[in-house]
């Protein structure tokens, strides 16, 4: 499962809940505007998630969906 990096979990959850017409870049901008991170950090996190197999071609992989669901459950508590 994904490491305990809060920003990564929020990014995965945002990608899972995104609208069909939103891109990874749109999600990064939205999270930057909410002050979760600066764009440079967001792009670094997205790259790490891609390298770890959670994101492929701007969308979540099966592994990414599982991690996003786990993050959602954790945030509910």
PDB file as gemmi writes it, atoms N, CA and C in Angstrom:
CRYST1    1.000    1.000    1.000  90.00  90.00  90.00 P 1                      
ATOM      1  N   UNK A   1       0.849  -1.187   0.000  1.00  0.00           N  
ATOM      2  CA  UNK A   1       0.000   0.000   0.000  1.00  0.00           C  
ATOM      3  C   UNK A   1       0.887   1.240   0.000  1.00  0.00           C  
ATOM      4  N   UNK A   2       0.295   2.362  -0.284  1.00  0.00           N  
ATOM      5  CA  UNK A   2       1.038   3.621  -0.407  1.00  0.00           C  
ATOM      6  C   UNK A   2       1.563   4.062   0.955  1.00  0.00           C  
ATOM      7  N   UNK A   3       2.729   4.698   0.917  1.00  0.00           N  
ATOM      8  CA  UNK A   3       3.315   5.198   2.160  1.00  0.00           C  
ATOM      9  C   UNK A   3       2.390   6.216   2.811  1.00  0.00           C  
ATOM     10  N   UNK A   4       2.681   6.618   4.011  1.00  0.00           N  
ATOM     11  CA  UNK A   4       1.782   7.478   4.765  1.00  0.00           C  
ATOM     12  C   UNK A   4       1.940   8.949   4.408  1.00  0.00           C  
ATOM     13  N   UNK A   5       2.143   9.267   3.157  1.00  0.00           N  
ATOM     14  CA  UNK A   5       2.254  10.638   2.707  1.00  0.00           C  
ATOM     15  C   UNK A   5       0.849  11.180   2.441  1.00  0.00           C  
ATOM     16  N   UNK A   6       0.413  12.110   3.275  1.00  0.00           N  
ATOM     17  CA  UNK A   6      -0.937  12.655   3.195  1.00  0.00           C  
ATOM     18  C   UNK A   6      -1.220  13.289   1.833  1.00  0.00           C  
ATOM     19  N   UNK A   7      -0.265  14.032   1.306  1.00  0.00           N  
ATOM     20  CA  UNK A   7      -0.483  14.697   0.023  1.00  0.00           C  
ATOM     21  C   UNK A   7      -0.715  13.691  -1.106  1.00  0.00           C  
ATOM     22  N   UNK A   8       0.024  12.597  -1.087  1.00  0.00           N  
ATOM     23  CA  UNK A   8      -0.161  11.564  -2.110  1.00  0.00           C  
ATOM     24  C   UNK A   8      -1.547  10.942  -2.002  1.00  0.00           C  
ATOM     25  N   UNK A   9      -1.984  10.684  -0.797  1.00  0.00           N  
ATOM     26  CA  UNK A   9      -3.303  10.072  -0.605  1.00  0.00           C  
ATOM     27  C   UNK A   9      -4.416  11.014  -1.064  1.00  0.00           C  
ATOM     28  N   UNK A  10      -4.258  12.309  -0.764  1.00  0.00           N  
ATOM     29  CA  UNK A  10      -5.262  13.282  -1.197  1.00  0.00           C  
ATOM     30  C   UNK A  10      -5.261  13.381  -2.723  1.00  0.00           C  
ATOM     31  N   UNK A  11      -4.087  13.371  -3.337  1.00  0.00           N  
ATOM     32  CA  UNK A  11      -3.991  13.420  -4.797  1.00  0.00           C  
ATOM     33  C   UNK A  11      -4.664  12.200  -5.425  1.00  0.00           C  
ATOM     34  N   UNK A  12      -4.417  11.023  -4.896  1.00  0.00           N  
ATOM     35  CA  UNK A  12      -5.068   9.815  -5.407  1.00  0.00           C  
ATOM     36  C   UNK A  12      -6.583   9.894  -5.261  1.00  0.00           C  
ATOM     37  N   UNK A  13      -7.037  10.357  -4.120  1.00  0.00           N  
ATOM     38  CA  UNK A  13      -8.467  10.467  -3.877  1.00  0.00           C  
ATOM     39  C   UNK A  13      -9.094  11.495  -4.828  1.00  0.00           C  
ATOM     40  N   UNK A  14      -8.412  12.602  -5.055  1.00  0.00           N  
ATOM     41  CA  UNK A  14      -8.918  13.618  -5.987  1.00  0.00           C  
ATOM     42  C   UNK A  14      -8.992  13.069  -7.404  1.00  0.00           C  
ATOM     43  N   UNK A  15      -8.019  12.277  -7.797  1.00  0.00           N  
ATOM     44  CA  UNK A  15      -8.044  11.676  -9.130  1.00  0.00           C  
ATOM     45  C   UNK A  15      -9.189  10.670  -9.260  1.00  0.00           C  
ATOM     46  N   UNK A  16      -9.461   9.949  -8.193  1.00  0.00           N  
ATOM     47  CA  UNK A  16     -10.542   8.969  -8.212  1.00  0.00           C  
ATOM     48  C   UNK A  16     -11.909   9.649  -8.310  1.00  0.00           C  
ATOM     49  N   UNK A  17     -12.044  10.804  -7.646  1.00  0.00           N  
ATOM     50  CA  UNK A  17     -13.324  11.510  -7.588  1.00  0.00           C  
ATOM     51  C   UNK A  17     -13.471  12.570  -8.683  1.00  0.00           C  
ATOM     52  N   UNK A  18     -12.483  12.696  -9.555  1.00  0.00           N  
ATOM     53  CA  UNK A  18     -12.508  13.767 -10.564  1.00  0.00           C  
ATOM     54  C   UNK A  18     -13.653  13.579 -11.553  1.00  0.00           C  
ATOM     55  N   UNK A  19     -14.040  14.684 -12.174  1.00  0.00           N  
ATOM     56  CA  UNK A  19     -15.040  14.645 -13.233  1.00  0.00           C  
ATOM     57  C   UNK A  19     -14.399  14.061 -14.485  1.00  0.00           C  
ATOM     58  N   UNK A  20     -15.195  13.534 -15.368  1.00  0.00           N  
ATOM     59  CA  UNK A  20     -14.693  12.880 -16.579  1.00  0.00           C  
ATOM     60  C   UNK A  20     -13.870  13.822 -17.456  1.00  0.00           C  
ATOM     61  N   UNK A  21     -14.235  15.098 -17.472  1.00  0.00           N  
ATOM     62  CA  UNK A  21     -13.533  16.055 -18.332  1.00  0.00           C  
ATOM     63  C   UNK A  21     -12.321  16.698 -17.663  1.00  0.00           C  
ATOM     64  N   UNK A  22     -11.990  16.339 -16.433  1.00  0.00           N  
ATOM     65  CA  UNK A  22     -10.838  16.902 -15.735  1.00  0.00           C  
ATOM     66  C   UNK A  22      -9.597  16.053 -15.985  1.00  0.00           C  
ATOM     67  N   UNK A  23      -8.467  16.734 -16.105  1.00  0.00           N  
ATOM     68  CA  UNK A  23      -7.196  16.050 -16.334  1.00  0.00           C  
ATOM     69  C   UNK A  23      -6.374  16.042 -15.045  1.00  0.00           C  
ATOM     70  N   UNK A  24      -5.271  15.332 -15.092  1.00  0.00           N  
ATOM     71  CA  UNK A  24      -4.333  15.329 -13.964  1.00  0.00           C  
ATOM     72  C   UNK A  24      -3.877  16.753 -13.680  1.00  0.00           C  
ATOM     73  N   UNK A  25      -3.603  17.514 -14.725  1.00  0.00           N  
ATOM     74  CA  UNK A  25      -3.169  18.903 -14.560  1.00  0.00           C  
ATOM     75  C   UNK A  25      -4.247  19.734 -13.862  1.00  0.00           C  
ATOM     76  N   UNK A  26      -5.508  19.527 -14.225  1.00  0.00           N  
ATOM     77  CA  UNK A  26      -6.611  20.242 -13.575  1.00  0.00           C  
ATOM     78  C   UNK A  26      -6.657  19.926 -12.086  1.00  0.00           C  
ATOM     79  N   UNK A  27      -6.455  18.669 -11.749  1.00  0.00           N  
ATOM     80  CA  UNK A  27      -6.464  18.255 -10.339  1.00  0.00           C  
ATOM     81  C   UNK A  27      -5.299  18.886  -9.589  1.00  0.00           C  
ATOM     82  N   UNK A  28      -4.123  18.925 -10.210  1.00  0.00           N  
ATOM     83  CA  UNK A  28      -2.965  19.546  -9.575  1.00  0.00           C  
ATOM     84  C   UNK A  28      -3.220  21.031  -9.318  1.00  0.00           C  
ATOM     85  N   UNK A  29      -3.822  21.717 -10.279  1.00  0.00           N  
ATOM     86  CA  UNK A  29      -4.138  23.138 -10.119  1.00  0.00           C  
ATOM     87  C   UNK A  29      -5.140  23.323  -8.979  1.00  0.00           C  
ATOM     88  N   UNK A  30      -6.166  22.487  -8.941  1.00  0.00           N  
ATOM     89  CA  UNK A  30      -7.174  22.582  -7.899  1.00  0.00           C  
ATOM     90  C   UNK A  30      -6.551  22.392  -6.508  1.00  0.00           C  
ATOM     91  N   UNK A  31      -5.679  21.406  -6.391  1.00  0.00           N  
ATOM     92  CA  UNK A  31      -5.051  21.148  -5.089  1.00  0.00           C  
ATOM     93  C   UNK A  31      -4.046  22.235  -4.722  1.00  0.00           C  
ATOM     94  N   UNK A  32      -3.396  22.814  -5.727  1.00  0.00           N  
ATOM     95  CA  UNK A  32      -2.500  23.944  -5.458  1.00  0.00           C  
ATOM     96  C   UNK A  32      -3.313  25.135  -4.952  1.00  0.00           C  
ATOM     97  N   UNK A  33      -4.451  25.398  -5.586  1.00  0.00           N  
ATOM     98  CA  UNK A  33      -5.305  26.512  -5.168  1.00  0.00           C  
ATOM     99  C   UNK A  33      -5.865  26.310  -3.761  1.00  0.00           C  
ATOM    100  N   UNK A  34      -6.035  25.061  -3.358  1.00  0.00           N  
ATOM    101  CA  UNK A  34      -6.499  24.780  -1.994  1.00  0.00           C  
ATOM    102  C   UNK A  34      -5.336  24.750  -1.002  1.00  0.00           C  
ATOM    103  N   UNK A  35      -4.145  25.039  -1.515  1.00  0.00           N  
ATOM    104  CA  UNK A  35      -2.914  25.151  -0.706  1.00  0.00           C  
ATOM    105  C   UNK A  35      -2.450  23.832  -0.097  1.00  0.00           C  
ATOM    106  N   UNK A  36      -2.777  22.731  -0.777  1.00  0.00           N  
ATOM    107  CA  UNK A  36      -2.256  21.442  -0.328  1.00  0.00           C  
ATOM    108  C   UNK A  36      -0.756  21.378  -0.599  1.00  0.00           C  
ATOM    109  N   UNK A  37      -0.351  21.906  -1.757  1.00  0.00           N  
ATOM    110  CA  UNK A  37       1.057  21.961  -2.133  1.00  0.00           C  
ATOM    111  C   UNK A  37       1.248  23.010  -3.217  1.00  0.00           C  
ATOM    112  N   UNK A  38       2.504  23.337  -3.502  1.00  0.00           N  
ATOM    113  CA  UNK A  38       2.810  24.205  -4.636  1.00  0.00           C  
ATOM    114  C   UNK A  38       2.911  23.313  -5.867  1.00  0.00           C  
ATOM    115  N   UNK A  39       2.774  23.880  -7.048  1.00  0.00           N  
ATOM    116  CA  UNK A  39       2.725  23.090  -8.274  1.00  0.00           C  
ATOM    117  C   UNK A  39       3.951  22.209  -8.450  1.00  0.00           C  
ATOM    118  N   UNK A  40       5.113  22.721  -8.140  1.00  0.00           N  
ATOM    119  CA  UNK A  40       6.341  21.931  -8.292  1.00  0.00           C  
ATOM    120  C   UNK A  40       6.261  20.656  -7.449  1.00  0.00           C  
ATOM    121  N   UNK A  41       5.780  20.790  -6.224  1.00  0.00           N  
ATOM    122  CA  UNK A  41       5.632  19.629  -5.341  1.00  0.00           C  
ATOM    123  C   UNK A  41       4.567  18.681  -5.871  1.00  0.00           C  
ATOM    124  N   UNK A  42       3.457  19.221  -6.374  1.00  0.00           N  
ATOM    125  CA  UNK A  42       2.395  18.393  -6.928  1.00  0.00           C  
ATOM    126  C   UNK A  42       2.873  17.577  -8.118  1.00  0.00           C  
ATOM    127  N   UNK A  43       3.645  18.191  -8.988  1.00  0.00           N  
ATOM    128  CA  UNK A  43       4.175  17.472 -10.143  1.00  0.00           C  
ATOM    129  C   UNK A  43       5.155  16.383  -9.709  1.00  0.00           C  
ATOM    130  N   UNK A  44       5.936  16.680  -8.675  1.00  0.00           N  
ATOM    131  CA  UNK A  44       6.871  15.673  -8.149  1.00  0.00           C  
ATOM    132  C   UNK A  44       6.098  14.480  -7.581  1.00  0.00           C  
ATOM    133  N   UNK A  45       5.036  14.773  -6.834  1.00  0.00           N  
ATOM    134  CA  UNK A  45       4.220  13.696  -6.258  1.00  0.00           C  
ATOM    135  C   UNK A  45       3.551  12.872  -7.351  1.00  0.00           C  
ATOM    136  N   UNK A  46       3.032  13.553  -8.381  1.00  0.00           N  
ATOM    137  CA  UNK A  46       2.399  12.838  -9.485  1.00  0.00           C  
ATOM    138  C   UNK A  46       3.409  11.936 -10.194  1.00  0.00           C  
ATOM    139  N   UNK A  47       4.619  12.426 -10.373  1.00  0.00           N  
ATOM    140  CA  UNK A  47       5.672  11.621 -11.009  1.00  0.00           C  
ATOM    141  C   UNK A  47       5.996  10.396 -10.159  1.00  0.00           C  
ATOM    142  N   UNK A  48       6.090  10.587  -8.840  1.00  0.00           N  
ATOM    143  CA  UNK A  48       6.352   9.459  -7.939  1.00  0.00           C  
ATOM    144  C   UNK A  48       5.226   8.432  -8.035  1.00  0.00           C  
ATOM    145  N   UNK A  49       3.981   8.906  -8.053  1.00  0.00           N  
ATOM    146  CA  UNK A  49       2.847   7.991  -8.148  1.00  0.00           C  
ATOM    147  C   UNK A  49       2.855   7.234  -9.474  1.00  0.00           C  
ATOM    148  N   UNK A  50       3.265   7.901 -10.538  1.00  0.00           N  
ATOM    149  CA  UNK A  50       3.398   7.223 -11.834  1.00  0.00           C  
ATOM    150  C   UNK A  50       4.473   6.143 -11.758  1.00  0.00           C  
ATOM    151  N   UNK A  51       5.625   6.496 -11.182  1.00  0.00           N  
ATOM    152  CA  UNK A  51       6.732   5.543 -11.071  1.00  0.00           C  
ATOM    153  C   UNK A  51       6.388   4.359 -10.173  1.00  0.00           C  
ATOM    154  N   UNK A  52       5.520   4.586  -9.189  1.00  0.00           N  
ATOM    155  CA  UNK A  52       5.116   3.524  -8.260  1.00  0.00           C  
ATOM    156  C   UNK A  52       3.946   2.696  -8.803  1.00  0.00           C  
ATOM    157  N   UNK A  53       3.418   3.074  -9.971  1.00  0.00           N  
ATOM    158  CA  UNK A  53       2.359   2.296 -10.600  1.00  0.00           C  
ATOM    159  C   UNK A  53       0.945   2.643 -10.185  1.00  0.00           C  
ATOM    160  N   UNK A  54       0.744   3.802  -9.558  1.00  0.00           N  
ATOM    161  CA  UNK A  54      -0.590   4.215  -9.136  1.00  0.00           C  
ATOM    162  C   UNK A  54      -1.322   5.002 -10.219  1.00  0.00           C  
ATOM    163  N   UNK A  55      -0.557   5.671 -11.101  1.00  0.00           N  
ATOM    164  CA  UNK A  55      -1.128   6.488 -12.172  1.00  0.00           C  
ATOM    165  C   UNK A  55      -0.501   6.061 -13.489  1.00  0.00           C  
ATOM    166  N   UNK A  56      -1.325   5.986 -14.526  1.00  0.00           N  
ATOM    167  CA  UNK A  56      -0.824   5.703 -15.869  1.00  0.00           C  
ATOM    168  C   UNK A  56      -1.633   6.546 -16.842  1.00  0.00           C  
ATOM    169  N   UNK A  57      -0.945   7.303 -17.667  1.00  0.00           N  
ATOM    170  CA  UNK A  57      -1.584   8.151 -18.678  1.00  0.00           C  
ATOM    171  C   UNK A  57      -2.615   9.093 -18.064  1.00  0.00           C  
ATOM    172  N   UNK A  58      -2.303   9.660 -16.906  1.00  0.00           N  
ATOM    173  CA  UNK A  58      -3.177  10.639 -16.271  1.00  0.00           C  
ATOM    174  C   UNK A  58      -4.376  10.075 -15.548  1.00  0.00           C  
ATOM    175  N   UNK A  59      -4.469   8.752 -15.452  1.00  0.00           N  
ATOM    176  CA  UNK A  59      -5.602   8.122 -14.767  1.00  0.00           C  
ATOM    177  C   UNK A  59      -5.086   7.096 -13.761  1.00  0.00           C  
ATOM    178  N   UNK A  60      -5.952   6.721 -12.836  1.00  0.00           N  
ATOM    179  CA  UNK A  60      -5.569   5.734 -11.829  1.00  0.00           C  
ATOM    180  C   UNK A  60      -5.518   4.336 -12.423  1.00  0.00           C  
ATOM    181  N   UNK A  61      -4.539   3.572 -11.986  1.00  0.00           N  
ATOM    182  CA  UNK A  61      -4.469   2.157 -12.318  1.00  0.00           C  
ATOM    183  C   UNK A  61      -5.326   1.403 -11.296  1.00  0.00           C  
ATOM    184  N   UNK A  62      -5.430   0.099 -11.439  1.00  0.00           N  
ATOM    185  CA  UNK A  62      -6.149  -0.712 -10.445  1.00  0.00           C  
ATOM    186  C   UNK A  62      -5.513  -0.518  -9.071  1.00  0.00           C  
ATOM    187  N   UNK A  63      -4.202  -0.506  -9.038  1.00  0.00           N  
ATOM    188  CA  UNK A  63      -3.470  -0.275  -7.790  1.00  0.00           C  
ATOM    189  C   UNK A  63      -3.816   1.101  -7.219  1.00  0.00           C  
ATOM    190  N   UNK A  64      -3.911   2.101  -8.086  1.00  0.00           N  
ATOM    191  CA  UNK A  64      -4.247   3.463  -7.664  1.00  0.00           C  
ATOM    192  C   UNK A  64      -5.664   3.564  -7.131  1.00  0.00           C  
ATOM    193  N   UNK A  65      -6.591   2.869  -7.783  1.00  0.00           N  
ATOM    194  CA  UNK A  65      -7.985   2.873  -7.321  1.00  0.00           C  
ATOM    195  C   UNK A  65      -8.079   2.236  -5.929  1.00  0.00           C  
ATOM    196  N   UNK A  66      -7.381   1.139  -5.738  1.00  0.00           N  
ATOM    197  CA  UNK A  66      -7.389   0.472  -4.425  1.00  0.00           C  
ATOM    198  C   UNK A  66      -6.826   1.401  -3.346  1.00  0.00           C  
ATOM    199  N   UNK A  67      -5.749   2.106  -3.666  1.00  0.00           N  
ATOM    200  CA  UNK A  67      -5.145   3.032  -2.694  1.00  0.00           C  
ATOM    201  C   UNK A  67      -6.078   4.214  -2.433  1.00  0.00           C  
ATOM    202  N   UNK A  68      -6.757   4.708  -3.468  1.00  0.00           N  
ATOM    203  CA  UNK A  68      -7.701   5.815  -3.296  1.00  0.00           C  
ATOM    204  C   UNK A  68      -8.878   5.395  -2.422  1.00  0.00           C  
ATOM    205  N   UNK A  69      -9.372   4.184  -2.623  1.00  0.00           N  
ATOM    206  CA  UNK A  69     -10.475   3.685  -1.797  1.00  0.00           C  
ATOM    207  C   UNK A  69     -10.031   3.554  -0.343  1.00  0.00           C  
ATOM    208  N   UNK A  70      -8.821   3.071  -0.144  1.00  0.00           N  
ATOM    209  CA  UNK A  70      -8.287   2.944   1.219  1.00  0.00           C  
ATOM    210  C   UNK A  70      -8.148   4.324   1.866  1.00  0.00           C  
ATOM    211  N   UNK A  71      -7.707   5.303   1.094  1.00  0.00           N  
ATOM    212  CA  UNK A  71      -7.574   6.660   1.610  1.00  0.00           C  
ATOM    213  C   UNK A  71      -8.943   7.225   1.983  1.00  0.00           C  
ATOM    214  N   UNK A  72      -9.937   6.970   1.150  1.00  0.00           N  
ATOM    215  CA  UNK A  72     -11.283   7.452   1.439  1.00  0.00           C  
ATOM    216  C   UNK A  72     -11.793   6.867   2.748  1.00  0.00           C  
ATOM    217  N   UNK A  73     -11.580   5.576   2.941  1.00  0.00           N  
ATOM    218  CA  UNK A  73     -12.006   4.932   4.187  1.00  0.00           C  
ATOM    219  C   UNK A  73     -11.280   5.533   5.390  1.00  0.00           C  
ATOM    220  N   UNK A  74     -10.003   5.789   5.232  1.00  0.00           N  
ATOM    221  CA  UNK A  74      -9.215   6.365   6.320  1.00  0.00           C  
ATOM    222  C   UNK A  74      -9.707   7.764   6.665  1.00  0.00           C  
ATOM    223  N   UNK A  75     -10.038   8.562   5.644  1.00  0.00           N  
ATOM    224  CA  UNK A  75     -10.493   9.925   5.885  1.00  0.00           C  
ATOM    225  C   UNK A  75     -11.889   9.954   6.501  1.00  0.00           C  
ATOM    226  N   UNK A  76     -12.668   8.913   6.303  1.00  0.00           N  
ATOM    227  CA  UNK A  76     -14.002   8.847   6.900  1.00  0.00           C  
ATOM    228  C   UNK A  76     -13.933   8.717   8.421  1.00  0.00           C  
ATOM    229  N   UNK A  77     -12.886   8.068   8.909  1.00  0.00           N  
ATOM    230  CA  UNK A  77     -12.755   7.853  10.347  1.00  0.00           C  
ATOM    231  C   UNK A  77     -12.396   9.120  10.996  1.00  0.00           C  
TER     232      UNK A  77                                                      
END                                                                             
